[in-house]
């Protein structure tokens, strides 16, 4: 992943964490906070994919499938 994209992703993750903290402070339930962070991180992964992580995950999945076939 290009360093600029990595930095933008790190900033976005920090923003997600900040919003989650504000939600907790305002009294949101743990389930709501978890749902928000999960959805936000998933959307971020769709918008800013990391080809290196995808390749690593695909390799791991293929090894697991081969070992458990």
Secondary structure by P-SEA (a helix, b strand, c coil): ccaaaaaaaaaaaaaaaaaaaaaaaacccaaaaaaaaaaaaaaaaaacccaaaaaaaaaaaaaaaaaac
